[in-house]
Amino acid sequence: MKFGAAFTLFSSFVSTALAVSFIVPGAVWSDTSGAKIQAHGGHVIKVGSTFYWLGYSTTAGVRPNIYTSTDLMNWTHFGIASTAVSAMYRPKFVSSGGKWYIWGQVNREIVTLVAPGSSPLSTAYTLTGSPQLLPPDARSFSDMGVFVADNGAYRYPHTREPYPNYYRQDQATSSPVPTLTTFKSTTSMLGTQSRLAVESQILASGSLEGPGMFKSSGGVYYLIMSQKTGYRSNPNKVYWAPSLAGPWSGGTDIAPESANTYNSQNSAELVIKGTSTTSYIFLGDAWDSTGSDASNYEWLPITVSDSAHTLTLQNLSMWTVNPNTGVVSSSGFSNITIKAADGIVSGSAVVKKRAVHNINSSSNVTFNNIIGKGDKQWVSFEYAVNNVTAGEAHVVVNGGAPVNLSQLNSRAGHYSTVPVALELQKGVNTLTFGATGHDFEAHLEGIQVFDDY
């Protein structure tokens, strides 16, 4: 029961929202009203100076949910895009012919929603057309991505075969025209829109899903896909091609294999063409075990090497990007770092090489004289646990109720650092790190306290 109280305590922390100063992968993100952001399987686009984030909310019936931002950090909830559908997974924005559409998957079929006006912002998207299986042989699919090219928007669903499929959207219509990596002559028609009968290039010997694509400033097309392991993370793979028609090559890891894409799954990529540089951002989902709204987000900058045809995620615990210049920054944040051994160690916990091990229900580590500003601040805990399902790591602020870290970060102990937004009183604070659970232990390397939120 006390961990339920801990979650209530954190909810009160975020009821008065403050401006967010960092992108913090894997942490709980709140919108400008203080509510947890629910935009899973999402997609981010930029129109003018505004970013639009579309994803689904499981508590809203797996319906498409829209947020807006001008800095990629502070997001305002606009609303559910449509009540005309439910169970729509991985929704994506597409514009065509002055209209805005949402493409998504319902019952393993393509479903298209259209906005009533000329803006992506609407809570009155309506269904257009009938749900569609994939031509030429009526295949079902699951995950779907979108890539916008000069000649239209391409959708690339994952089918049961180990390759992506590309479907080009004509600029002036909402009917998809299939276009895959190799072409055959067309003989089939759908209404007034011709469809190509096509075949695809096999990328790998195993099934792939979670596709995301972008084109680099050097003209190389990159495709990122995860392997099929349910909501368990795995090493996401990178493929490249000189054009959408291929040939596609690659299959390298986007992160160290053991990191399992930093415990996330690819959802989409965002390209920021700034005045100083072009930055590429991996938009991943940090799923919990069921893909629920307790899941979080793992957004990381991507290092692109067109010469080597590789993509590498920059594993940053806190970072920012200037939406105008495109410059990514991960340094210069004012903070203090305290090694765990410099805290007050109690109970059966032991110090080993400045870290504290064997932290359990009868032991903890307390840090005194933590200076706060009187509002929310990020505090990052570098720790690991012996079994992520056996118990809970938590932090107590100034003797209050425990804040459960694995509720705040749904897979705490998997990340090298776990940043948590805590409300620190102005002046001196005391933080106590502890653990509860049968045969559950944590070891703590240290903490970082950031001046800002």
C-alpha positions as a Markdown table, in Angstrom:
| # | Residue | x | y | z |
|---|---|---|---|---|
| 1 | Met | 0.0 | 0.0 | 0.0 |
| 2 | Lys | 2.8 | 2.4 | 0.8 |
| 3 | Phe | 4.0 | 2.3 | -2.9 |
| 4 | Gly | 0.5 | 3.3 | -4.0 |
| 5 | Ala | 0.9 | 6.3 | -1.7 |
| 6 | Ala | 4.3 | 7.0 | -3.2 |
| 7 | Phe | 2.7 | 7.2 | -6.7 |
| 8 | Thr | 0.1 | 9.6 | -5.4 |
| 9 | Leu | 2.8 | 11.7 | -3.9 |
| 10 | Phe | 4.6 | 11.9 | -7.3 |
| 11 | Ser | 1.3 | 12.8 | -8.9 |
| 12 | Ser | 1.0 | 15.8 | -6.6 |
| 13 | Phe | 4.6 | 16.8 | -7.6 |
| 14 | Val | 3.5 | 17.2 | -11.2 |
| 15 | Ser | 0.1 | 18.8 | -10.6 |
| 16 | Thr | 1.7 | 22.2 | -11.0 |
| 17 | Ala | 3.7 | 21.9 | -14.2 |
| 18 | Leu | 6.9 | 23.7 | -14.7 |
| 19 | Ala | 8.8 | 24.4 | -17.9 |
| 20 | Val | 11.0 | 21.4 | -18.8 |
| 21 | Ser | 14.6 | 22.1 | -19.6 |
| 22 | Phe | 15.9 | 18.7 | -20.8 |
| 23 | Ile | 14.9 | 15.6 | -22.8 |
| 24 | Val | 15.3 | 12.8 | -20.3 |
| 25 | Pro | 15.1 | 9.4 | -22.0 |
| 26 | Gly | 13.2 | 6.7 | -20.1 |
| 27 | Ala | 11.9 | 9.0 | -17.4 |
| 28 | Val | 8.2 | 9.9 | -16.9 |
| 29 | Trp | 7.3 | 12.9 | -19.1 |
| 30 | Ser | 4.5 | 15.2 | -18.2 |
| 31 | Asp | 2.6 | 17.6 | -20.4 |
| 32 | Thr | 2.1 | 21.3 | -19.6 |
| 33 | Ser | -0.9 | 20.5 | -17.4 |
| 34 | Gly | 1.1 | 18.0 | -15.4 |
| 35 | Ala | -0.5 | 14.9 | -16.8 |
| 36 | Lys | 1.7 | 12.0 | -18.0 |
| 37 | Ile | 2.2 | 12.1 | -21.8 |
| 38 | Gln | 0.4 | 9.2 | -23.6 |
| 39 | Ala | 1.6 | 9.1 | -27.2 |
| 40 | His | 2.9 | 5.5 | -27.7 |
| 41 | Gly | 3.9 | 4.1 | -31.0 |
| 42 | Gly | 4.2 | 7.7 | -32.1 |
| 43 | His | 5.3 | 10.0 | -34.8 |
| 44 | Val | 6.6 | 13.6 | -34.6 |
| 45 | Ile | 6.4 | 16.2 | -37.5 |
| 46 | Lys | 7.2 | 19.8 | -37.7 |
| 47 | Val | 5.0 | 22.3 | -39.4 |
| 48 | Gly | 6.3 | 25.9 | -39.3 |
| 49 | Ser | 7.7 | 26.4 | -35.9 |
| 50 | Thr | 5.5 | 23.8 | -34.2 |
| 51 | Phe | 6.1 | 20.2 | -33.5 |
| 52 | Tyr | 3.1 | 17.8 | -33.5 |
| 53 | Trp | 3.4 | 14.5 | -31.7 |
| 54 | Leu | 0.9 | 11.8 | -32.5 |
| 55 | Gly | 0.7 | 8.5 | -30.6 |
| 56 | Tyr | -1.9 | 6.3 | -29.0 |
| 57 | Ser | -3.2 | 6.2 | -25.5 |
| 58 | Thr | -4.3 | 2.8 | -24.1 |
| 59 | Thr | -6.5 | 4.3 | -21.4 |
| 60 | Ala | -8.3 | 6.2 | -24.1 |
| 61 | Gly | -9.1 | 3.0 | -26.0 |
| 62 | Val | -5.9 | 2.9 | -28.0 |
| 63 | Arg | -7.0 | 6.0 | -29.9 |
| 64 | Pro | -4.7 | 8.6 | -31.6 |
| 65 | Asn | -3.6 | 11.3 | -29.2 |
| 66 | Ile | -2.1 | 14.7 | -30.2 |
| 67 | Tyr | 0.4 | 17.0 | -28.5 |
| 68 | Thr | 2.1 | 20.2 | -29.6 |
| 69 | Ser | 5.4 | 21.8 | -28.7 |
| 70 | Thr | 7.8 | 24.4 | -30.0 |
| 71 | Asp | 10.9 | 23.0 | -28.3 |
| 72 | Leu | 10.4 | 19.2 | -28.2 |
| 73 | Met | 10.5 | 19.3 | -24.4 |
| 74 | Asn | 7.3 | 21.1 | -23.3 |
| 75 | Trp | 4.3 | 19.5 | -24.7 |
| 76 | Thr | 0.7 | 20.7 | -24.6 |
| 77 | His | -2.1 | 18.1 | -24.9 |
| 78 | Phe | -4.5 | 19.0 | -27.7 |
| 79 | Gly | -6.8 | 16.0 | -27.4 |
| 80 | Ile | -7.9 | 12.6 | -28.9 |
| 81 | Ala | -7.9 | 13.0 | -32.7 |
| 82 | Ser | -10.9 | 10.8 | -33.2 |
| 83 | Thr | -13.4 | 8.7 | -31.4 |
| 84 | Ala | -14.4 | 7.1 | -34.8 |
| 85 | Val | -11.8 | 4.3 | -34.2 |
| 86 | Ser | -10.4 | 2.3 | -31.4 |
| 87 | Ala | -7.5 | -0.1 | -31.1 |
| 88 | Met | -5.5 | 2.0 | -33.7 |
| 89 | Tyr | -1.8 | 1.2 | -33.2 |
| 90 | Arg | 1.2 | 3.3 | -34.4 |
| 91 | Pro | -0.8 | 6.2 | -35.9 |
| 92 | Lys | 1.1 | 8.5 | -38.2 |
| 93 | Phe | 0.5 | 12.0 | -39.7 |
| 94 | Val | 0.4 | 12.5 | -43.5 |
| 95 | Ser | -0.5 | 15.6 | -45.5 |
| 96 | Ser | -1.8 | 15.4 | -49.1 |
| 97 | Gly | -3.7 | 17.7 | -51.3 |
| 98 | Gly | -4.2 | 20.3 | -48.6 |
| 99 | Lys | -5.7 | 17.7 | -46.2 |
| 100 | Trp | -4.3 | 16.0 | -43.1 |
| 101 | Tyr | -4.6 | 12.3 | -42.6 |
| 102 | Ile | -3.8 | 9.8 | -39.9 |
| 103 | Trp | -2.7 | 6.4 | -41.1 |
| 104 | Gly | -2.8 | 3.5 | -38.6 |
| 105 | Gln | -3.4 | -0.2 | -38.1 |
| 106 | Val | -6.7 | -1.6 | -36.8 |
| 107 | Asn | -7.2 | -5.3 | -36.8 |
| 108 | Arg | -4.1 | -5.7 | -38.9 |
| 109 | Glu | -5.6 | -3.6 | -41.7 |
| 110 | Ile | -4.8 | -0.1 | -43.0 |
| 111 | Val | -7.2 | 2.5 | -41.7 |
| 112 | Thr | -7.2 | 6.2 | -42.8 |
| 113 | Leu | -8.6 | 9.1 | -40.9 |
| 114 | Val | -9.0 | 12.6 | -42.4 |
| 115 | Ala | -9.2 | 16.0 | -40.6 |
| 116 | Pro | -12.1 | 18.2 | -41.4 |
| 117 | Gly | -9.9 | 21.2 | -42.2 |
| 118 | Ser | -6.4 | 22.1 | -43.4 |
| 119 | Ser | -4.7 | 21.6 | -40.0 |
| 120 | Pro | -3.3 | 18.5 | -38.3 |
| 121 | Leu | -5.0 | 19.7 | -35.1 |
| 122 | Ser | -8.5 | 18.3 | -34.8 |
| 123 | Thr | -10.5 | 16.1 | -32.5 |
| 124 | Ala | -12.9 | 15.4 | -35.3 |
| 125 | Tyr | -10.9 | 13.2 | -37.7 |
| 126 | Thr | -13.3 | 10.9 | -39.5 |
| 127 | Leu | -12.9 | 7.6 | -41.3 |
| 128 | Thr | -12.3 | 7.7 | -45.0 |
| 129 | Gly | -12.5 | 4.6 | -47.2 |
| 130 | Ser | -12.7 | 1.1 | -46.0 |
| 131 | Pro | -10.0 | -0.8 | -44.0 |
| 132 | Gln | -7.5 | -2.4 | -46.4 |
| 133 | Leu | -5.4 | -5.5 | -46.4 |
| 134 | Leu | -2.1 | -5.3 | -48.3 |
| 135 | Pro | -2.0 | -6.0 | -52.0 |
| 136 | Pro | -1.4 | -7.9 | -54.1 |
| 137 | Asp | -2.5 | -10.9 | -52.0 |
| 138 | Ala | -4.5 | -9.4 | -49.1 |
| 139 | Arg | -1.9 | -9.7 | -46.5 |
| 140 | Ser | -2.4 | -8.5 | -42.9 |
| 141 | Phe | 0.3 | -6.6 | -41.1 |
| 142 | Ser | 1.1 | -5.1 | -37.7 |
| 143 | Asp | 3.6 | -2.2 | -37.2 |
| 144 | Met | 3.6 | 0.6 | -39.8 |
| 145 | Gly | 5.9 | 3.5 | -40.5 |
| 146 | Val | 5.7 | 6.5 | -42.8 |
| 147 | Phe | 8.3 | 8.3 | -45.0 |
| 148 | Val | 7.5 | 11.5 | -46.8 |
| 149 | Ala | 9.3 | 12.0 | -50.1 |
| 150 | Asp | 9.0 | 14.7 | -52.8 |
| 151 | Asn | 6.6 | 12.6 | -54.8 |
| 152 | Gly | 4.4 | 11.5 | -51.9 |
| 153 | Ala | 4.2 | 9.7 | -48.6 |
| 154 | Tyr | 5.2 | 6.1 | -48.3 |
| 155 | Arg | 3.8 | 3.7 | -45.8 |
| 156 | Tyr | 5.8 | 0.6 | -44.9 |
| 157 | Pro | 3.9 | -1.9 | -42.9 |
| 158 | His | 5.5 | -5.0 | -41.4 |
| 159 | Thr | 4.0 | -8.2 | -42.8 |
| 160 | Arg | 4.5 | -11.7 | -41.6 |
| 161 | Glu | 7.4 | -12.1 | -44.0 |
| 162 | Pro | 10.8 | -10.6 | -42.9 |
| 163 | Tyr | 10.7 | -7.5 | -45.0 |
| 164 | Pro | 9.1 | -4.1 | -45.1 |
| 165 | Asn | 6.6 | -3.1 | -47.8 |
| 166 | Tyr | 6.4 | 0.4 | -49.3 |
| 167 | Tyr | 3.1 | 1.9 | -50.3 |
| 168 | Arg | 3.2 | 5.4 | -52.0 |
| 169 | Gln | 0.5 | 7.8 | -51.3 |
| 170 | Asp | -0.5 | 9.9 | -54.3 |
| 171 | Gln | -0.3 | 13.6 | -53.4 |
| 172 | Ala | -3.8 | 14.3 | -54.5 |
| 173 | Thr | -5.7 | 11.4 | -53.1 |
| 174 | Ser | -5.9 | 9.3 | -49.9 |
| 175 | Ser | -5.8 | 5.9 | -51.8 |
| 176 | Pro | -2.5 | 4.1 | -51.4 |
| 177 | Val | -0.5 | 3.0 | -54.4 |
| 178 | Pro | 1.8 | 0.2 | -53.6 |
| 179 | Thr | 5.4 | 0.7 | -54.5 |
| 180 | Leu | 8.0 | -1.8 | -53.1 |
| 181 | Thr | 11.7 | -2.2 | -53.6 |
| 182 | Thr | 11.4 | -4.0 | -57.0 |
| 183 | Phe | 8.6 | -3.5 | -59.5 |
| 184 | Lys | 6.5 | -5.6 | -61.8 |
| 185 | Ser | 4.1 | -4.5 | -64.5 |
| 186 | Thr | 0.8 | -3.4 | -63.2 |
| 187 | Thr | -2.5 | -5.2 | -64.0 |
| 188 | Ser | -4.7 | -4.5 | -61.0 |
| 189 | Met | -6.9 | -1.4 | -60.3 |
| 190 | Leu | -8.6 | -0.1 | -57.2 |
| 191 | Gly | -11.4 | 2.3 | -58.0 |
| 192 | Thr | -9.9 | 5.0 | -60.1 |
| 193 | Gln | -6.4 | 4.5 | -58.6 |
| 194 | Ser | -4.0 | 2.1 | -60.3 |
| 195 | Arg | -2.1 | -0.2 | -58.1 |
| 196 | Leu | 1.2 | -1.8 | -58.9 |
| 197 | Ala | 1.6 | -5.5 | -58.4 |
| 198 | Val | 4.9 | -5.8 | -56.7 |
| 199 | Glu | 7.4 | -7.9 | -54.8 |
| 200 | Ser | 9.9 | -7.0 | -52.1 |
| 201 | Gln | 13.5 | -7.5 | -51.2 |
| 202 | Ile | 14.1 | -9.8 | -48.2 |
| 203 | Leu | 16.2 | -7.9 | -45.7 |
| 204 | Ala | 16.8 | -10.6 | -43.0 |
| 205 | Ser | 16.3 | -14.2 | -42.2 |
| 206 | Gly | 14.1 | -13.4 | -39.2 |
| 207 | Ser | 11.0 | -11.3 | -38.7 |
| 208 | Leu | 11.3 | -7.6 | -38.3 |
| 209 | Glu | 8.9 | -4.9 | -37.1 |
| 210 | Gly | 8.8 | -1.4 | -35.7 |
| 211 | Pro | 10.0 | 0.4 | -38.9 |
| 212 | Gly | 11.2 | 3.9 | -39.1 |
| 213 | Met | 12.9 | 5.7 | -42.0 |
| 214 | Phe | 14.7 | 8.9 | -42.9 |
| 215 | Lys | 16.9 | 10.3 | -45.6 |
| 216 | Ser | 20.2 | 11.8 | -44.6 |
| 217 | Ser | 21.6 | 15.1 | -45.8 |
| 218 | Gly | 24.0 | 13.0 | -47.9 |
| 219 | Gly | 21.2 | 11.4 | -49.7 |
| 220 | Val | 21.3 | 8.0 | -48.1 |
| 221 | Tyr | 18.0 | 6.3 | -47.1 |
| 222 | Tyr | 18.1 | 4.6 | -43.7 |
| 223 | Leu | 15.6 | 2.1 | -42.4 |
| 224 | Ile | 15.5 | 1.1 | -38.7 |
| 225 | Met | 13.6 | -2.0 | -37.6 |
| 226 | Ser | 13.3 | -4.0 | -34.4 |
| 227 | Gln | 13.1 | -7.8 | -34.1 |
| 228 | Lys | 9.9 | -9.5 | -33.0 |
| 229 | Thr | 10.1 | -10.1 | -29.3 |
| 230 | Gly | 6.8 | -8.7 | -28.1 |
| 231 | Tyr | 7.2 | -5.8 | -25.7 |
| 232 | Arg | 10.7 | -7.1 | -24.7 |
| 233 | Ser | 13.4 | -4.9 | -26.1 |
| 234 | Asn | 16.0 | -6.2 | -28.6 |
| 235 | Pro | 18.8 | -5.0 | -30.8 |
| 236 | Asn | 17.2 | -2.8 | -33.5 |
| 237 | Lys | 18.7 | -3.2 | -36.9 |
| 238 | Val | 19.8 | -0.6 | -39.5 |
| 239 | Tyr | 19.5 | -1.0 | -43.3 |
| 240 | Trp | 20.5 | 1.5 | -46.0 |
| 241 | Ala | 19.9 | 2.1 | -49.7 |
| 242 | Pro | 20.8 | 4.7 | -52.3 |
| 243 | Ser | 17.1 | 5.1 | -53.2 |
| 244 | Leu | 13.7 | 3.9 | -52.0 |
| 245 | Ala | 13.9 | 1.3 | -54.8 |
| 246 | Gly | 17.0 | -0.2 | -53.2 |
| 247 | Pro | 18.9 | -2.3 | -53.2 |
| 248 | Trp | 18.8 | -2.4 | -49.4 |
| 249 | Ser | 21.9 | -3.5 | -47.4 |
| 250 | Gly | 23.0 | -3.7 | -43.8 |
| 251 | Gly | 21.5 | -5.3 | -40.8 |
| 252 | Thr | 24.0 | -3.6 | -38.3 |
| 253 | Asp | 23.0 | -2.7 | -34.7 |
| 254 | Ile | 22.0 | 0.8 | -33.9 |
| 255 | Ala | 23.4 | 0.4 | -30.4 |
| 256 | Pro | 25.6 | -2.2 | -28.6 |
| 257 | Glu | 23.9 | -5.5 | -28.9 |
| 258 | Ser | 23.8 | -6.1 | -25.1 |
| 259 | Ala | 22.0 | -2.8 | -24.6 |
| 260 | Asn | 18.9 | -3.9 | -26.5 |
| 261 | Thr | 18.5 | -0.5 | -28.1 |
| 262 | Tyr | 18.7 | 1.0 | -24.5 |
| 263 | Asn | 15.6 | -1.0 | -23.6 |
| 264 | Ser | 13.4 | 0.5 | -26.3 |
| 265 | Gln | 11.8 | -0.1 | -29.6 |
| 266 | Asn | 11.9 | 2.1 | -32.7 |
| 267 | Ser | 8.7 | 4.0 | -33.4 |
| 268 | Ala | 9.8 | 6.8 | -35.8 |
| 269 | Glu | 12.7 | 9.2 | -36.6 |
| 270 | Leu | 12.7 | 13.0 | -36.6 |
| 271 | Val | 15.0 | 15.0 | -38.8 |
| 272 | Ile | 15.7 | 18.6 | -37.7 |
| 273 | Lys | 17.2 | 20.7 | -40.6 |
| 274 | Gly | 18.6 | 23.5 | -38.5 |
| 275 | Thr | 20.5 | 26.7 | -39.5 |
| 276 | Ser | 23.7 | 25.2 | -38.2 |
| 277 | Thr | 23.4 | 21.5 | -38.6 |
| 278 | Thr | 21.0 | 18.7 | -39.4 |
| 279 | Ser | 20.2 | 16.5 | -36.4 |
| 280 | Tyr | 18.5 | 13.1 | -36.5 |
| 281 | Ile | 16.5 | 11.8 | -33.5 |
| 282 | Phe | 15.5 | 8.3 | -32.7 |
| 283 | Leu | 11.9 | 8.2 | -31.2 |
| 284 | Gly | 11.6 | 5.0 | -29.3 |
| 285 | Asp | 9.1 | 3.5 | -26.9 |
| 286 | Ala | 10.4 | 2.2 | -23.5 |
| 287 | Trp | 7.7 | -0.4 | -23.1 |
| 288 | Asp | 6.6 | -2.0 | -19.9 |
| 289 | Ser | 5.8 | -5.7 | -20.0 |
| 290 | Thr | 2.3 | -5.2 | -21.5 |
| 291 | Gly | 2.7 | -2.0 | -23.6 |
| 292 | Ser | 0.4 | -0.1 | -21.2 |
| 293 | Asp | 0.3 | 3.6 | -20.5 |
| 294 | Ala | 2.9 | 3.0 | -17.8 |
| 295 | Ser | 5.4 | 2.8 | -20.7 |
| 296 | Asn | 7.8 | 5.7 | -21.3 |
| 297 | Tyr | 9.9 | 7.1 | -24.2 |
| 298 | Glu | 13.5 | 6.8 | -25.2 |
| 299 | Trp | 14.4 | 9.7 | -27.5 |
| 300 | Leu | 18.1 | 9.8 | -28.4 |
| 301 | Pro | 20.2 | 11.7 | -31.0 |
| 302 | Ile | 21.6 | 9.6 | -33.9 |
| 303 | Thr | 25.1 | 9.8 | -35.2 |
| 304 | Val | 25.0 | 9.3 | -39.0 |
| 305 | Ser | 28.0 | 8.0 | -41.0 |
| 306 | Asp | 27.1 | 8.0 | -44.7 |
| 307 | Ser | 30.6 | 6.8 | -45.6 |
| 308 | Ala | 30.2 | 3.7 | -43.4 |
| 309 | His | 26.4 | 3.5 | -43.8 |
| 310 | Thr | 25.9 | 3.2 | -40.1 |
| 311 | Leu | 23.7 | 4.8 | -37.5 |
| 312 | Thr | 24.7 | 5.0 | -33.8 |
| 313 | Leu | 22.5 | 6.1 | -30.9 |
| 314 | Gln | 24.1 | 8.6 | -28.5 |
| 315 | Asn | 23.3 | 7.1 | -25.1 |
| 316 | Leu | 22.7 | 10.4 | -23.2 |
| 317 | Ser | 20.8 | 10.5 | -19.9 |
| 318 | Met | 19.8 | 14.2 | -20.4 |
| 319 | Trp | 20.1 | 16.3 | -23.5 |
| 320 | Thr | 18.6 | 19.2 | -25.4 |
| 321 | Val | 18.3 | 20.2 | -29.1 |
| 322 | Asn | 17.8 | 23.7 | -30.5 |
| 323 | Pro | 14.9 | 23.4 | -32.9 |
| 324 | Asn | 16.2 | 26.3 | -34.9 |
| 325 | Thr | 19.9 | 25.6 | -35.2 |
| 326 | Gly | 19.6 | 21.8 | -34.9 |
| 327 | Val | 22.5 | 21.7 | -32.4 |
| 328 | Val | 22.3 | 18.9 | -29.8 |
| 329 | Ser | 23.8 | 19.6 | -26.4 |
| 330 | Ser | 24.5 | 17.2 | -23.5 |
| 331 | Ser | 27.1 | 19.2 | -21.5 |
| 332 | Gly | 27.2 | 22.3 | -19.5 |
| 333 | Phe | 24.2 | 21.4 | -17.3 |
| 334 | Ser | 24.8 | 22.7 | -13.8 |
| 335 | Asn | 24.7 | 19.8 | -11.4 |
| 336 | Ile | 26.4 | 18.1 | -8.5 |
| 337 | Thr | 27.6 | 14.4 | -8.5 |
| 338 | Ile | 27.8 | 12.5 | -5.3 |
| 339 | Lys | 29.2 | 9.0 | -5.1 |
| 340 | Ala | 27.1 | 6.5 | -3.1 |
| 341 | Ala | 29.9 | 5.8 | -0.6 |
| 342 | Asp | 29.8 | 9.5 | 0.4 |
| 343 | Gly | 26.3 | 9.1 | 1.7 |
| 344 | Ile | 25.4 | 7.7 | 5.1 |
| 345 | Val | 25.1 | 3.9 | 4.7 |
| 346 | Ser | 22.9 | 2.0 | 7.1 |
| 347 | Gly | 21.9 | -1.6 | 7.8 |
| 348 | Ser | 23.4 | -4.5 | 5.9 |
| 349 | Ala | 24.5 | -2.5 | 2.9 |
| 350 | Val | 28.3 | -2.6 | 2.1 |
| 351 | Val | 30.6 | -0.2 | 0.4 |
| 352 | Lys | 32.7 | -1.5 | -2.6 |
| 353 | Lys | 34.8 | 0.8 | -4.6 |
| 354 | Arg | 32.7 | 3.9 | -3.8 |
| 355 | Ala | 29.5 | 2.2 | -4.7 |
| 356 | Val | 27.0 | 0.7 | -2.1 |
| 357 | His | 25.9 | -2.9 | -2.6 |
| 358 | Asn | 23.3 | -5.1 | -0.9 |
| 359 | Ile | 20.7 | -2.3 | -0.4 |
| 360 | Asn | 17.5 | -4.1 | 0.7 |
| 361 | Ser | 14.5 | -3.6 | 3.0 |
| 362 | Ser | 16.8 | -3.4 | 6.0 |
| 363 | Ser | 19.3 | -0.9 | 4.6 |
| 364 | Asn | 19.6 | 2.4 | 2.8 |
| 365 | Val | 21.8 | 5.2 | 1.8 |
| 366 | Thr | 21.1 | 8.8 | 2.9 |
| 367 | Phe | 22.4 | 12.0 | 1.3 |
| 368 | Asn | 22.3 | 15.1 | 3.4 |
| 369 | Asn | 22.8 | 18.8 | 2.5 |
| 370 | Ile | 21.3 | 18.5 | -1.0 |
| 371 | Ile | 20.5 | 22.1 | -2.0 |
| 372 | Gly | 17.2 | 22.6 | -3.6 |
| 373 | Lys | 15.5 | 25.6 | -5.4 |
| 374 | Gly | 12.0 | 25.1 | -4.0 |
| 375 | Asp | 10.4 | 23.4 | -7.0 |
| 376 | Lys | 10.9 | 20.3 | -9.2 |
| 377 | Gln | 14.4 | 19.3 | -10.1 |
| 378 | Trp | 15.9 | 16.3 | -11.9 |
| 379 | Val | 17.8 | 13.9 | -9.6 |
| 380 | Ser | 19.5 | 11.0 | -11.5 |
| 381 | Phe | 20.2 | 7.7 | -9.7 |
| 382 | Glu | 22.8 | 5.4 | -11.1 |
| 383 | Tyr | 21.9 | 2.0 | -9.9 |
| 384 | Ala | 21.1 | -1.6 | -10.8 |
| 385 | Val | 19.0 | -4.4 | -9.2 |
| 386 | Asn | 19.3 | -8.1 | -8.9 |
| 387 | Asn | 15.8 | -8.8 | -10.2 |
| 388 | Val | 13.6 | -6.1 | -11.7 |
| 389 | Thr | 10.4 | -7.9 | -10.8 |
| 390 | Ala | 11.3 | -9.0 | -7.2 |
| 391 | Gly | 10.9 | -5.6 | -5.5 |
| 392 | Glu | 11.1 | -1.8 | -5.7 |
| 393 | Ala | 13.8 | 0.8 | -5.4 |
| 394 | His | 12.6 | 4.1 | -4.0 |
| 395 | Val | 13.7 | 7.5 | -2.7 |
| 396 | Val | 12.4 | 9.4 | 0.3 |
| 397 | Val | 12.6 | 13.2 | 0.2 |
| 398 | Asn | 12.9 | 14.9 | 3.6 |
| 399 | Gly | 11.3 | 12.0 | 5.4 |
| 400 | Gly | 8.1 | 12.0 | 3.3 |
| 401 | Ala | 6.4 | 9.0 | 1.6 |
| 402 | Pro | 8.7 | 6.8 | -0.6 |
| 403 | Val | 8.7 | 7.6 | -4.3 |
| 404 | Asn | 8.7 | 4.3 | -6.1 |
| 405 | Leu | 11.4 | 4.5 | -8.9 |
| 406 | Ser | 10.1 | 1.6 | -10.9 |
| 407 | Gln | 6.7 | 3.1 | -11.1 |
| 408 | Leu | 8.2 | 6.4 | -12.2 |
| 409 | Asn | 10.5 | 4.6 | -14.6 |
| 410 | Ser | 8.8 | 1.4 | -15.6 |
| 411 | Arg | 12.0 | -0.6 | -16.0 |
| 412 | Ala | 14.2 | 0.9 | -13.3 |
| 413 | Gly | 17.4 | -1.0 | -12.9 |
| 414 | His | 17.7 | -1.6 | -16.7 |
| 415 | Tyr | 19.1 | 1.9 | -17.3 |
| 416 | Ser | 22.5 | 3.0 | -16.2 |
| 417 | Thr | 20.9 | 6.1 | -14.8 |
| 418 | Val | 17.3 | 6.8 | -13.8 |
| 419 | Pro | 16.5 | 10.5 | -13.7 |
| 420 | Val | 13.5 | 11.3 | -11.6 |
| 421 | Ala | 11.7 | 14.7 | -11.2 |
| 422 | Leu | 11.6 | 15.4 | -7.4 |
| 423 | Glu | 10.3 | 18.5 | -5.7 |
| 424 | Leu | 13.0 | 19.8 | -3.4 |
| 425 | Gln | 12.5 | 22.4 | -0.8 |
| 426 | Lys | 14.4 | 25.7 | -1.0 |
| 427 | Gly | 17.7 | 25.2 | 0.8 |
| 428 | Val | 18.9 | 22.0 | 2.4 |
| 429 | Asn | 17.2 | 18.6 | 1.6 |
| 430 | Thr | 17.8 | 15.0 | 2.6 |
| 431 | Leu | 17.4 | 12.1 | 0.1 |
| 432 | Thr | 17.3 | 8.5 | 1.2 |
| 433 | Phe | 17.6 | 5.7 | -1.4 |
| 434 | Gly | 16.2 | 2.3 | -0.3 |
| 435 | Ala | 14.7 | -0.9 | -1.6 |
| 436 | Thr | 11.8 | -3.2 | -0.6 |
| 437 | Gly | 11.0 | -6.7 | -1.7 |
| 438 | His | 11.7 | -10.3 | -0.8 |
| 439 | Asp | 15.2 | -11.3 | -2.0 |
| 440 | Phe | 15.5 | -7.9 | -3.7 |
| 441 | Glu | 18.7 | -5.9 | -3.6 |
| 442 | Ala | 20.0 | -2.8 | -5.3 |
| 443 | His | 23.5 | -1.4 | -5.7 |
| 444 | Leu | 23.9 | 2.3 | -6.0 |
| 445 | Glu | 26.8 | 4.0 | -7.8 |
| 446 | Gly | 25.8 | 7.6 | -7.0 |
| 447 | Ile | 23.4 | 10.4 | -7.7 |
| 448 | Gln | 23.4 | 13.6 | -9.7 |
| 449 | Val | 21.3 | 16.6 | -8.7 |
| 450 | Phe | 20.5 | 19.0 | -11.5 |
| 451 | Asp | 19.7 | 22.7 | -10.9 |
| 452 | Asp | 16.8 | 22.7 | -13.3 |
| 453 | Tyr | 13.8 | 20.7 | -14.5 |
